[in-house]
Amino acid sequence: MTSGILPAALAGFGTGLSLIVAIGAQNAFVLRQGVRRHAVLAVVAICAISDALLITLGVAGVGAVVEAWPAAVTAVGLAGGAFLICYGLLAARRVLRPEPGAALGTAGRTAGSAGAAVLTCLAMTWLNPHVYLDTVLLVGSLAADRGELRWAFGGGAVVASLIWFTTLGYGARLLSGVFASPRAWRVLDGLVAATMLTMGGLLLAGT
């Protein structure tokens, strides 16, 4: 069994990356916070720790409980969809009315507190029903197929999440030169708005 730990962990790592490396509401938010260099540590920590908790629950077999309560998943989807649409509309407003200081890459630092960023990140993470389907149900079921190596598989998925969000959050600052232009901020906010509104609409339609 010892010889199979590394392959199981690598399989979990690959599975984890395949599920989170995509343009979505959470990634778009982390990217924007990274470019702004605002509450990056808190946002990255929330995303990574949340994934770790959900993956752990899935590996432990809690996925069956989630699957048995479809009404709860529906309620989360409705709340999450409404939240994402509201956030998307705010991002769209920034496209039409850029924030002061956007050309310097400091947009929103004084207006938006770290507490607001934390609450927004928590909402985007825990009010998204797909996060339960992906991490708790899917990763949990794939881990269960590994038998005694399920925790190695889950550990690999946790590491993938930590590396991805850290890279996205802190790597985004490399784009700060690009975002010295107000036009670049409007493009980014346009991408964020489109992503949030699309994801929110899909969540509402799917519930």
C-alpha beads as a LAMMPS data file, in Angstrom:
LAMMPS data file: protein, C-alpha beads

207 atoms
206 bonds

1 atom types
1 bond types

-500.0 500.0 xlo xhi
-500.0 500.0 ylo yhi
-500.0 500.0 zlo zhi

Masses

1 110.0

Atoms # bond

1 1 1 0.000 0.000 0.000
2 1 1 2.922 2.333 0.742
3 1 1 4.047 2.207 -2.872
4 1 1 0.605 3.315 -3.985
5 1 1 0.458 6.466 -1.849
6 1 1 2.299 8.689 -4.333
7 1 1 0.265 7.603 -7.394
8 1 1 -2.959 8.113 -5.428
9 1 1 -1.830 11.550 -4.249
10 1 1 -0.836 12.541 -7.800
11 1 1 -4.203 11.353 -9.089
12 1 1 -5.923 13.473 -6.454
13 1 1 -3.717 16.427 -7.361
14 1 1 -4.646 16.144 -11.040
15 1 1 -8.321 15.748 -10.246
16 1 1 -8.255 18.760 -7.951
17 1 1 -6.628 20.964 -10.572
18 1 1 -9.039 19.847 -13.275
19 1 1 -11.962 20.926 -11.103
20 1 1 -10.704 24.352 -9.999
21 1 1 -8.604 25.631 -12.929
22 1 1 -11.431 27.222 -14.870
23 1 1 -12.911 30.678 -15.240
24 1 1 -15.544 30.843 -12.534
25 1 1 -16.942 33.264 -10.005
26 1 1 -14.472 32.340 -7.274
27 1 1 -11.408 32.439 -9.523
28 1 1 -12.470 35.748 -11.055
29 1 1 -12.812 37.241 -7.578
30 1 1 -9.427 35.935 -6.429
31 1 1 -7.831 37.302 -9.612
32 1 1 -9.290 40.769 -9.083
33 1 1 -8.222 40.847 -5.447
34 1 1 -4.743 39.732 -6.464
35 1 1 -4.417 42.463 -9.071
36 1 1 -5.600 45.033 -6.510
37 1 1 -3.299 43.520 -3.851
38 1 1 -6.154 43.810 -1.403
39 1 1 -6.807 41.204 1.325
40 1 1 -5.028 38.607 -0.812
41 1 1 -3.837 36.453 2.093
42 1 1 -7.315 36.318 3.625
43 1 1 -8.996 35.511 0.317
44 1 1 -6.483 32.811 -0.619
45 1 1 -6.700 31.298 2.869
46 1 1 -10.515 31.185 2.778
47 1 1 -10.566 29.483 -0.617
48 1 1 -7.870 26.939 0.231
49 1 1 -9.131 26.125 3.726
50 1 1 -12.731 25.841 2.509
51 1 1 -11.674 23.413 -0.202
52 1 1 -9.643 21.421 2.316
53 1 1 -12.651 21.147 4.649
54 1 1 -15.033 20.153 1.872
55 1 1 -12.618 17.612 0.398
56 1 1 -12.071 16.131 3.857
57 1 1 -15.830 15.806 4.332
58 1 1 -16.139 14.141 0.950
59 1 1 -13.358 11.645 1.651
60 1 1 -14.906 10.926 5.058
61 1 1 -18.145 9.951 3.332
62 1 1 -20.317 12.958 4.102
63 1 1 -21.224 13.182 0.411
64 1 1 -24.047 10.720 1.024
65 1 1 -25.583 13.159 3.501
66 1 1 -25.408 16.021 1.012
67 1 1 -26.946 13.830 -1.682
68 1 1 -29.799 12.929 0.646
69 1 1 -30.781 16.605 1.124
70 1 1 -31.426 17.984 -2.386
71 1 1 -33.646 20.730 -0.965
72 1 1 -30.684 22.174 0.926
73 1 1 -28.576 22.217 -2.239
74 1 1 -31.447 23.962 -4.058
75 1 1 -31.707 26.625 -1.351
76 1 1 -27.961 27.235 -1.517
77 1 1 -28.204 27.517 -5.290
78 1 1 -30.944 30.149 -5.123
79 1 1 -29.056 32.237 -2.560
80 1 1 -25.788 31.859 -4.424
81 1 1 -27.316 32.723 -7.778
82 1 1 -28.894 35.890 -6.405
83 1 1 -25.634 36.897 -4.732
84 1 1 -23.572 36.395 -7.888
85 1 1 -26.005 38.409 -9.983
86 1 1 -25.832 41.286 -7.486
87 1 1 -22.036 41.182 -7.508
88 1 1 -22.044 40.994 -11.305
89 1 1 -24.208 44.088 -11.517
90 1 1 -21.779 45.940 -9.241
91 1 1 -18.896 44.924 -11.494
92 1 1 -20.873 46.075 -14.540
93 1 1 -21.418 49.404 -12.813
94 1 1 -17.649 49.753 -12.384
95 1 1 -17.267 49.262 -16.131
96 1 1 -19.609 52.182 -16.781
97 1 1 -18.324 54.261 -13.857
98 1 1 -14.665 53.361 -13.130
99 1 1 -13.515 53.715 -9.537
100 1 1 -11.160 56.589 -8.622
101 1 1 -7.561 55.445 -8.628
102 1 1 -8.129 52.609 -11.106
103 1 1 -5.295 53.836 -13.312
104 1 1 -2.898 53.336 -10.425
105 1 1 -4.102 49.833 -9.685
106 1 1 -5.461 50.907 -6.316
107 1 1 -9.145 50.898 -7.178
108 1 1 -11.363 50.180 -4.237
109 1 1 -8.648 49.807 -1.607
110 1 1 -9.970 52.592 0.546
111 1 1 -13.632 52.042 -0.305
112 1 1 -13.593 48.295 0.206
113 1 1 -12.520 46.946 3.573
114 1 1 -10.790 43.641 4.181
115 1 1 -13.895 42.548 6.064
116 1 1 -16.055 43.090 3.003
117 1 1 -13.616 41.077 0.884
118 1 1 -13.690 38.241 3.414
119 1 1 -17.497 38.145 3.542
120 1 1 -17.722 38.258 -0.245
121 1 1 -15.234 35.418 -0.596
122 1 1 -17.081 33.319 2.002
123 1 1 -20.369 33.872 0.172
124 1 1 -18.909 32.983 -3.216
125 1 1 -17.372 29.836 -1.791
126 1 1 -20.126 28.450 0.416
127 1 1 -23.201 29.659 -1.508
128 1 1 -22.119 27.832 -4.653
129 1 1 -23.797 24.399 -4.833
130 1 1 -21.277 23.247 -7.430
131 1 1 -18.543 23.349 -4.813
132 1 1 -20.425 20.671 -2.878
133 1 1 -21.011 18.582 -5.985
134 1 1 -17.370 18.838 -7.075
135 1 1 -15.468 18.554 -3.805
136 1 1 -17.789 16.614 -1.515
137 1 1 -19.554 14.288 -3.961
138 1 1 -17.199 13.916 -6.922
139 1 1 -13.843 13.988 -5.140
140 1 1 -15.349 11.965 -2.301
141 1 1 -16.595 9.243 -4.631
142 1 1 -13.321 9.115 -6.573
143 1 1 -11.409 8.906 -3.316
144 1 1 -13.651 6.083 -2.098
145 1 1 -12.625 4.035 -5.138
146 1 1 -9.049 4.150 -3.814
147 1 1 -9.976 2.231 -0.691
148 1 1 -7.314 2.603 1.985
149 1 1 -5.516 5.144 -0.197
150 1 1 -8.509 7.526 -0.235
151 1 1 -6.833 9.968 2.161
152 1 1 -3.737 10.149 -0.048
153 1 1 -6.034 10.968 -2.980
154 1 1 -7.823 13.619 -0.934
155 1 1 -4.529 15.046 0.281
156 1 1 -3.378 15.483 -3.305
157 1 1 -6.580 17.370 -4.129
158 1 1 -6.073 19.636 -1.097
159 1 1 -2.488 20.441 -2.174
160 1 1 -3.697 21.240 -5.696
161 1 1 -6.235 23.707 -4.307
162 1 1 -3.648 25.389 -2.080
163 1 1 -1.129 25.767 -4.910
164 1 1 -3.730 27.050 -7.370
165 1 1 -5.260 29.740 -5.177
166 1 1 -1.855 30.881 -3.909
167 1 1 -0.541 31.138 -7.461
168 1 1 -3.654 32.919 -8.703
169 1 1 -3.843 35.366 -5.808
170 1 1 -0.189 36.307 -5.569
171 1 1 0.707 35.734 -9.213
172 1 1 -1.948 38.228 -10.289
173 1 1 0.222 41.073 -9.001
174 1 1 2.545 40.424 -11.940
175 1 1 -0.209 41.966 -14.049
176 1 1 -0.147 45.213 -12.093
177 1 1 1.778 46.915 -14.912
178 1 1 -0.953 46.017 -17.362
179 1 1 -3.570 47.462 -15.028
180 1 1 -1.882 50.856 -14.865
181 1 1 -4.496 51.809 -17.461
182 1 1 -8.143 52.534 -16.557
183 1 1 -9.142 50.717 -19.747
184 1 1 -7.528 47.507 -18.493
185 1 1 -9.527 47.735 -15.256
186 1 1 -12.714 48.159 -17.255
187 1 1 -11.864 45.046 -19.281
188 1 1 -11.197 43.061 -16.097
189 1 1 -14.410 44.275 -14.484
190 1 1 -16.246 43.453 -17.693
191 1 1 -14.888 39.885 -17.497
192 1 1 -15.848 39.671 -13.819
193 1 1 -19.348 41.005 -14.540
194 1 1 -19.903 38.558 -17.398
195 1 1 -18.642 35.651 -15.311
196 1 1 -20.715 36.497 -12.243
197 1 1 -23.917 37.193 -14.178
198 1 1 -23.522 34.013 -16.238
199 1 1 -22.772 31.814 -13.232
200 1 1 -25.581 33.423 -11.237
201 1 1 -28.062 32.930 -14.076
202 1 1 -27.017 29.291 -14.500
203 1 1 -27.411 28.650 -10.791
204 1 1 -30.909 30.134 -10.730
205 1 1 -31.904 28.288 -13.897
206 1 1 -30.515 25.024 -12.557
207 1 1 -32.462 25.194 -9.320

Bonds

1 1 1 2
2 1 2 3
3 1 3 4
4 1 4 5
5 1 5 6
6 1 6 7
7 1 7 8
8 1 8 9
9 1 9 10
10 1 10 11
11 1 11 12
12 1 12 13
13 1 13 14
14 1 14 15
15 1 15 16
16 1 16 17
17 1 17 18
18 1 18 19
19 1 19 20
20 1 20 21
21 1 21 22
22 1 22 23
23 1 23 24
24 1 24 25
25 1 25 26
26 1 26 27
27 1 27 28
28 1 28 29
29 1 29 30
30 1 30 31
31 1 31 32
32 1 32 33
33 1 33 34
34 1 34 35
35 1 35 36
36 1 36 37
37 1 37 38
38 1 38 39
39 1 39 40
40 1 40 41
41 1 41 42
42 1 42 43
43 1 43 44
44 1 44 45
45 1 45 46
46 1 46 47
47 1 47 48
48 1 48 49
49 1 49 50
50 1 50 51
51 1 51 52
52 1 52 53
53 1 53 54
54 1 54 55
55 1 55 56
56 1 56 57
57 1 57 58
58 1 58 59
59 1 59 60
60 1 60 61
61 1 61 62
62 1 62 63
63 1 63 64
64 1 64 65
65 1 65 66
66 1 66 67
67 1 67 68
68 1 68 69
69 1 69 70
70 1 70 71
71 1 71 72
72 1 72 73
73 1 73 74
74 1 74 75
75 1 75 76
76 1 76 77
77 1 77 78
78 1 78 79
79 1 79 80
80 1 80 81
81 1 81 82
82 1 82 83
83 1 83 84
84 1 84 85
85 1 85 86
86 1 86 87
87 1 87 88
88 1 88 89
89 1 89 90
90 1 90 91
91 1 91 92
92 1 92 93
93 1 93 94
94 1 94 95
95 1 95 96
96 1 96 97
97 1 97 98
98 1 98 99
99 1 99 100
100 1 100 101
101 1 101 102
102 1 102 103
103 1 103 104
104 1 104 105
105 1 105 106
106 1 106 107
107 1 107 108
108 1 108 109
109 1 109 110
110 1 110 111
111 1 111 112
112 1 112 113
113 1 113 114
114 1 114 115
115 1 115 116
116 1 116 117
117 1 117 118
118 1 118 119
119 1 119 120
120 1 120 121
121 1 121 122
122 1 122 123
123 1 123 124
124 1 124 125
125 1 125 126
126 1 126 127
127 1 127 128
128 1 128 129
129 1 129 130
130 1 130 131
131 1 131 132
132 1 132 133
133 1 133 134
134 1 134 135
135 1 135 136
136 1 136 137
137 1 137 138
138 1 138 139
139 1 139 140
140 1 140 141
141 1 141 142
142 1 142 143
143 1 143 144
144 1 144 145
145 1 145 146
146 1 146 147
147 1 147 148
148 1 148 149
149 1 149 150
150 1 150 151
151 1 151 152
152 1 152 153
153 1 153 154
154 1 154 155
155 1 155 156
156 1 156 157
157 1 157 158
158 1 158 159
159 1 159 160
160 1 160 161
161 1 161 162
162 1 162 163
163 1 163 164
164 1 164 165
165 1 165 166
166 1 166 167
167 1 167 168
168 1 168 169
169 1 169 170
170 1 170 171
171 1 171 172
172 1 172 173
173 1 173 174
174 1 174 175
175 1 175 176
176 1 176 177
177 1 177 178
178 1 178 179
179 1 179 180
180 1 180 181
181 1 181 182
182 1 182 183
183 1 183 184
184 1 184 185
185 1 185 186
186 1 186 187
187 1 187 188
188 1 188 189
189 1 189 190
190 1 190 191
191 1 191 192
192 1 192 193
193 1 193 194
194 1 194 195
195 1 195 196
196 1 196 197
197 1 197 198
198 1 198 199
199 1 199 200
200 1 200 201
201 1 201 202
202 1 202 203
203 1 203 204
204 1 204 205
205 1 205 206
206 1 206 207
